[in-house]
Structures are given as structure tokens and as C-alpha cells.
């Protein structure tokens, strides 16, 4: 994703309460839903490991309180369609691994 002001980073909290920083790669709309592409910005100083650059595609939905949350895509067909759409929209900027789950 091109951004003249630099990369966008967000911090998400997983189900265990752990905060994880991600780089926002792009957003697409498909079938009335919004999907967000993120790459985890993980560095383990003890193991001296960095993230492998794996792309995570999450679905944006509203929770019961009206807040927007990001959830995993459990349906393999939906994930494939969304990954194909990311590939189409951002084909010049990224290569996608559609075997994410």
C-alpha cells in the first residue's frame, strides 16, 4: 500500500490480552464487507527473530456495543475470495500467500 506519509501501524489485542503491532497493508470491500490486510511487526529480542512477513486478512465487523472489531475469517472459500481481491487490488505492491489457514 502506498502512503505518502509513511506506513500505517496499528496495535491489536489478541484473545489472551497480548498486544501485537501490525503494519496496515490495505483494505478492500467485497460483498458489502470490509477486510483489512495486516503484517505482524514481531521481534523477539531473546530469540532475535523477526516476523516472516505473513499477511493476515481480517474481517471488520461491529460488535454489540457498536465498536468496530477485526475477526479472523473462518470460511476457506470466503478467505480465498478476499485474498483474490487483495491480489487484484494490490497486485503491483504485494504477492499474497492464500494458504493462510
PyMOL CGO cylinders between C-alpha atoms (Angstrom):
from pymol import cmd
from pymol.cgo import CYLINDER

trace = [
    CYLINDER, 0.00, 0.00, 0.00, 1.45, 3.34, -0.96, 0.3, 1, 1, 1, 1, 1, 1,
    CYLINDER, 1.45, 3.34, -0.96, 1.24, 6.05, 1.61, 0.3, 1, 1, 1, 1, 1, 1,
    CYLINDER, 1.24, 6.05, 1.61, 2.97, 9.35, 1.00, 0.3, 1, 1, 1, 1, 1, 1,
    CYLINDER, 2.97, 9.35, 1.00, 3.32, 9.95, 4.75, 0.3, 1, 1, 1, 1, 1, 1,
    CYLINDER, 3.32, 9.95, 4.75, 4.73, 6.55, 5.64, 0.3, 1, 1, 1, 1, 1, 1,
    CYLINDER, 4.73, 6.55, 5.64, 3.35, 3.23, 6.77, 0.3, 1, 1, 1, 1, 1, 1,
    CYLINDER, 3.35, 3.23, 6.77, 0.27, 2.85, 8.97, 0.3, 1, 1, 1, 1, 1, 1,
    CYLINDER, 0.27, 2.85, 8.97, 0.69, 0.77, 12.12, 0.3, 1, 1, 1, 1, 1, 1,
    CYLINDER, 0.69, 0.77, 12.12, -1.99, -0.44, 14.48, 0.3, 1, 1, 1, 1, 1, 1,
    CYLINDER, -1.99, -0.44, 14.48, -1.89, -2.36, 17.74, 0.3, 1, 1, 1, 1, 1, 1,
    CYLINDER, -1.89, -2.36, 17.74, -4.40, -5.16, 18.28, 0.3, 1, 1, 1, 1, 1, 1,
    CYLINDER, -4.40, -5.16, 18.28, -5.09, -7.15, 21.42, 0.3, 1, 1, 1, 1, 1, 1,
    CYLINDER, -5.09, -7.15, 21.42, -5.47, -10.91, 20.98, 0.3, 1, 1, 1, 1, 1, 1,
    CYLINDER, -5.47, -10.91, 20.98, -7.80, -13.18, 22.95, 0.3, 1, 1, 1, 1, 1, 1,
    CYLINDER, -7.80, -13.18, 22.95, -5.06, -13.69, 25.58, 0.3, 1, 1, 1, 1, 1, 1,
    CYLINDER, -5.06, -13.69, 25.58, -4.72, -9.93, 26.19, 0.3, 1, 1, 1, 1, 1, 1,
    CYLINDER, -4.72, -9.93, 26.19, -1.38, -9.72, 24.37, 0.3, 1, 1, 1, 1, 1, 1,
    CYLINDER, -1.38, -9.72, 24.37, -0.84, -6.53, 22.35, 0.3, 1, 1, 1, 1, 1, 1,
    CYLINDER, -0.84, -6.53, 22.35, 0.59, -7.06, 18.86, 0.3, 1, 1, 1, 1, 1, 1,
    CYLINDER, 0.59, -7.06, 18.86, 1.70, -4.38, 16.43, 0.3, 1, 1, 1, 1, 1, 1,
    CYLINDER, 1.70, -4.38, 16.43, 0.77, -4.74, 12.76, 0.3, 1, 1, 1, 1, 1, 1,
    CYLINDER, 0.77, -4.74, 12.76, 1.51, -2.80, 9.63, 0.3, 1, 1, 1, 1, 1, 1,
    CYLINDER, 1.51, -2.80, 9.63, -1.69, -1.99, 7.72, 0.3, 1, 1, 1, 1, 1, 1,
    CYLINDER, -1.69, -1.99, 7.72, -1.12, -3.09, 4.14, 0.3, 1, 1, 1, 1, 1, 1,
    CYLINDER, -1.12, -3.09, 4.14, -4.51, -2.32, 2.66, 0.3, 1, 1, 1, 1, 1, 1,
    CYLINDER, -4.51, -2.32, 2.66, -8.27, -2.51, 2.92, 0.3, 1, 1, 1, 1, 1, 1,
    CYLINDER, -8.27, -2.51, 2.92, -10.78, -3.90, 0.44, 0.3, 1, 1, 1, 1, 1, 1,
    CYLINDER, -10.78, -3.90, 0.44, -14.57, -4.10, 0.32, 0.3, 1, 1, 1, 1, 1, 1,
    CYLINDER, -14.57, -4.10, 0.32, -16.19, -7.23, -1.03, 0.3, 1, 1, 1, 1, 1, 1,
    CYLINDER, -16.19, -7.23, -1.03, -19.82, -8.32, -0.89, 0.3, 1, 1, 1, 1, 1, 1,
    CYLINDER, -19.82, -8.32, -0.89, -20.67, -5.46, 1.48, 0.3, 1, 1, 1, 1, 1, 1,
    CYLINDER, -20.67, -5.46, 1.48, -17.96, -6.40, 3.99, 0.3, 1, 1, 1, 1, 1, 1,
    CYLINDER, -17.96, -6.40, 3.99, -14.69, -4.64, 4.81, 0.3, 1, 1, 1, 1, 1, 1,
    CYLINDER, -14.69, -4.64, 4.81, -11.47, -6.65, 5.02, 0.3, 1, 1, 1, 1, 1, 1,
    CYLINDER, -11.47, -6.65, 5.02, -8.12, -5.44, 6.34, 0.3, 1, 1, 1, 1, 1, 1,
    CYLINDER, -8.12, -5.44, 6.34, -4.69, -6.76, 5.36, 0.3, 1, 1, 1, 1, 1, 1,
    CYLINDER, -4.69, -6.76, 5.36, -2.06, -6.65, 8.11, 0.3, 1, 1, 1, 1, 1, 1,
    CYLINDER, -2.06, -6.65, 8.11, 1.52, -7.85, 8.57, 0.3, 1, 1, 1, 1, 1, 1,
    CYLINDER, 1.52, -7.85, 8.57, 2.62, -8.59, 12.13, 0.3, 1, 1, 1, 1, 1, 1,
    CYLINDER, 2.62, -8.59, 12.13, 5.58, -6.50, 13.26, 0.3, 1, 1, 1, 1, 1, 1,
    CYLINDER, 5.58, -6.50, 13.26, 7.01, -9.07, 15.65, 0.3, 1, 1, 1, 1, 1, 1,
    CYLINDER, 7.01, -9.07, 15.65, 10.52, -9.04, 17.00, 0.3, 1, 1, 1, 1, 1, 1,
    CYLINDER, 10.52, -9.04, 17.00, 11.55, -11.39, 19.82, 0.3, 1, 1, 1, 1, 1, 1,
    CYLINDER, 11.55, -11.39, 19.82, 14.71, -9.83, 21.29, 0.3, 1, 1, 1, 1, 1, 1,
    CYLINDER, 14.71, -9.83, 21.29, 15.61, -13.00, 23.23, 0.3, 1, 1, 1, 1, 1, 1,
    CYLINDER, 15.61, -13.00, 23.23, 15.40, -15.24, 20.17, 0.3, 1, 1, 1, 1, 1, 1,
    CYLINDER, 15.40, -15.24, 20.17, 16.47, -12.46, 17.79, 0.3, 1, 1, 1, 1, 1, 1,
    CYLINDER, 16.47, -12.46, 17.79, 13.59, -13.40, 15.49, 0.3, 1, 1, 1, 1, 1, 1,
    CYLINDER, 13.59, -13.40, 15.49, 11.55, -11.13, 13.28, 0.3, 1, 1, 1, 1, 1, 1,
    CYLINDER, 11.55, -11.13, 13.28, 8.18, -11.84, 11.72, 0.3, 1, 1, 1, 1, 1, 1,
    CYLINDER, 8.18, -11.84, 11.72, 8.19, -13.74, 8.46, 0.3, 1, 1, 1, 1, 1, 1,
    CYLINDER, 8.19, -13.74, 8.46, 6.08, -11.06, 6.77, 0.3, 1, 1, 1, 1, 1, 1,
    CYLINDER, 6.08, -11.06, 6.77, 2.97, -13.24, 6.68, 0.3, 1, 1, 1, 1, 1, 1,
    CYLINDER, 2.97, -13.24, 6.68, -0.13, -11.36, 5.64, 0.3, 1, 1, 1, 1, 1, 1,
    CYLINDER, -0.13, -11.36, 5.64, -3.18, -11.64, 7.87, 0.3, 1, 1, 1, 1, 1, 1,
    CYLINDER, -3.18, -11.64, 7.87, -6.56, -10.79, 6.39, 0.3, 1, 1, 1, 1, 1, 1,
    CYLINDER, -6.56, -10.79, 6.39, -9.19, -9.93, 8.97, 0.3, 1, 1, 1, 1, 1, 1,
    CYLINDER, -9.19, -9.93, 8.97, -12.86, -9.01, 8.61, 0.3, 1, 1, 1, 1, 1, 1,
    CYLINDER, -12.86, -9.01, 8.61, -14.11, -5.76, 10.16, 0.3, 1, 1, 1, 1, 1, 1,
    CYLINDER, -14.11, -5.76, 10.16, -17.44, -6.15, 11.95, 0.3, 1, 1, 1, 1, 1, 1,
    CYLINDER, -17.44, -6.15, 11.95, -19.39, -4.19, 14.54, 0.3, 1, 1, 1, 1, 1, 1,
    CYLINDER, -19.39, -4.19, 14.54, -19.69, -5.73, 17.97, 0.3, 1, 1, 1, 1, 1, 1,
    CYLINDER, -19.69, -5.73, 17.97, -22.77, -5.45, 20.17, 0.3, 1, 1, 1, 1, 1, 1,
    CYLINDER, -22.77, -5.45, 20.17, -21.56, -2.12, 21.58, 0.3, 1, 1, 1, 1, 1, 1,
    CYLINDER, -21.56, -2.12, 21.58, -21.25, -0.61, 18.11, 0.3, 1, 1, 1, 1, 1, 1,
    CYLINDER, -21.25, -0.61, 18.11, -17.44, -0.68, 18.10, 0.3, 1, 1, 1, 1, 1, 1,
    CYLINDER, -17.44, -0.68, 18.10, -15.61, -1.99, 15.06, 0.3, 1, 1, 1, 1, 1, 1,
    CYLINDER, -15.61, -1.99, 15.06, -13.56, -5.11, 15.71, 0.3, 1, 1, 1, 1, 1, 1,
    CYLINDER, -13.56, -5.11, 15.71, -11.40, -7.29, 13.48, 0.3, 1, 1, 1, 1, 1, 1,
    CYLINDER, -11.40, -7.29, 13.48, -12.08, -11.02, 13.39, 0.3, 1, 1, 1, 1, 1, 1,
    CYLINDER, -12.08, -11.02, 13.39, -10.49, -13.96, 11.62, 0.3, 1, 1, 1, 1, 1, 1,
    CYLINDER, -10.49, -13.96, 11.62, -12.12, -15.41, 8.53, 0.3, 1, 1, 1, 1, 1, 1,
    CYLINDER, -12.12, -15.41, 8.53, -13.17, -18.96, 9.31, 0.3, 1, 1, 1, 1, 1, 1,
    CYLINDER, -13.17, -18.96, 9.31, -14.64, -19.86, 5.93, 0.3, 1, 1, 1, 1, 1, 1,
    CYLINDER, -14.64, -19.86, 5.93, -11.94, -21.06, 3.49, 0.3, 1, 1, 1, 1, 1, 1,
    CYLINDER, -11.94, -21.06, 3.49, -13.99, -20.02, 0.43, 0.3, 1, 1, 1, 1, 1, 1,
    CYLINDER, -13.99, -20.02, 0.43, -14.50, -16.51, 1.82, 0.3, 1, 1, 1, 1, 1, 1,
    CYLINDER, -14.50, -16.51, 1.82, -10.79, -16.22, 2.61, 0.3, 1, 1, 1, 1, 1, 1,
    CYLINDER, -10.79, -16.22, 2.61, -9.90, -17.32, -0.94, 0.3, 1, 1, 1, 1, 1, 1,
    CYLINDER, -9.90, -17.32, -0.94, -12.27, -14.75, -2.49, 0.3, 1, 1, 1, 1, 1, 1,
    CYLINDER, -12.27, -14.75, -2.49, -10.90, -11.97, -0.27, 0.3, 1, 1, 1, 1, 1, 1,
    CYLINDER, -10.90, -11.97, -0.27, -7.27, -12.97, -0.93, 0.3, 1, 1, 1, 1, 1, 1,
    CYLINDER, -7.27, -12.97, -0.93, -8.00, -12.92, -4.66, 0.3, 1, 1, 1, 1, 1, 1,
    CYLINDER, -8.00, -12.92, -4.66, -9.49, -9.43, -4.29, 0.3, 1, 1, 1, 1, 1, 1,
    CYLINDER, -9.49, -9.43, -4.29, -6.43, -8.22, -2.37, 0.3, 1, 1, 1, 1, 1, 1,
    CYLINDER, -6.43, -8.22, -2.37, -4.26, -9.69, -5.12, 0.3, 1, 1, 1, 1, 1, 1,
    CYLINDER, -4.26, -9.69, -5.12, -6.29, -7.89, -7.79, 0.3, 1, 1, 1, 1, 1, 1,
    CYLINDER, -6.29, -7.89, -7.79, -6.32, -4.53, -5.99, 0.3, 1, 1, 1, 1, 1, 1,
    CYLINDER, -6.32, -4.53, -5.99, -2.72, -4.58, -4.76, 0.3, 1, 1, 1, 1, 1, 1,
    CYLINDER, -2.72, -4.58, -4.76, -1.10, -6.80, -7.41, 0.3, 1, 1, 1, 1, 1, 1,
    CYLINDER, -1.10, -6.80, -7.41, 1.70, -4.32, -8.11, 0.3, 1, 1, 1, 1, 1, 1,
    CYLINDER, 1.70, -4.32, -8.11, 2.56, -3.93, -4.43, 0.3, 1, 1, 1, 1, 1, 1,
    CYLINDER, 2.56, -3.93, -4.43, 2.43, -7.42, -2.93, 0.3, 1, 1, 1, 1, 1, 1,
    CYLINDER, 2.43, -7.42, -2.93, 2.36, -11.13, -3.54, 0.3, 1, 1, 1, 1, 1, 1,
    CYLINDER, 2.36, -11.13, -3.54, -0.17, -12.99, -1.42, 0.3, 1, 1, 1, 1, 1, 1,
    CYLINDER, -0.17, -12.99, -1.42, 0.04, -16.44, 0.08, 0.3, 1, 1, 1, 1, 1, 1,
    CYLINDER, 0.04, -16.44, 0.08, -3.57, -17.63, 0.01, 0.3, 1, 1, 1, 1, 1, 1,
    CYLINDER, -3.57, -17.63, 0.01, -2.81, -20.67, 2.20, 0.3, 1, 1, 1, 1, 1, 1,
    CYLINDER, -2.81, -20.67, 2.20, -3.20, -18.68, 5.42, 0.3, 1, 1, 1, 1, 1, 1,
    CYLINDER, -3.20, -18.68, 5.42, -5.34, -21.07, 7.39, 0.3, 1, 1, 1, 1, 1, 1,
]
cmd.load_cgo(trace, "trace")
